[in-house]
């Protein structure tokens, strides 16, 4: 089993930055594809970004491309999401996910493990 714990969320003004972290425990995720998703009340979980286990490939939603950067440190079993130029529409609970078969795409059904999420609020 893999446990994922997100941190780094909070309240920030429009145009500000936050860095989310996702620490994995229970098993190394160095061979797992990792992703970030977000969700607001009444809406489906939305793909944000994903990264391959080697970190050689990344994938972003169009809405965050050029503003967010996903990265990973396999030695620390941790994945990061650097969020810059934040907008009010980025407000959501952000979830980290791990795919044991190395999946690195946008379909949440293909991820096996999920964290409990961290709230990000961007004020206008």
BELDAWO-V853101 format. One record per run of one state. SS is the DSSP state (helix for helix, strand for strand, loop for the rest). FROM is the first residue (numbers start at 0). LEN is the number of residues. If there is no record, write none. Layout:
SS,FROM,LEN ; SS,FROM,LEN
This chain:
loop,0,2 ; strand,2,5 ; loop,7,2 ; strand,9,4 ; loop,13,4 ; strand,17,8 ; loop,25,7 ; strand,32,7 ; loop,39,6 ; strand,45,6 ; loop,51,6 ; strand,57,3 ; loop,60,7 ; strand,67,6 ; loop,73,4 ; strand,77,6 ; loop,83,4 ; helix,87,3 ; loop,90,1 ; strand,91,8 ; loop,99,8 ; helix,107,3 ; loop,110,2 ; strand,112,2 ; loop,114,3 ; strand,117,6 ; loop,123,1
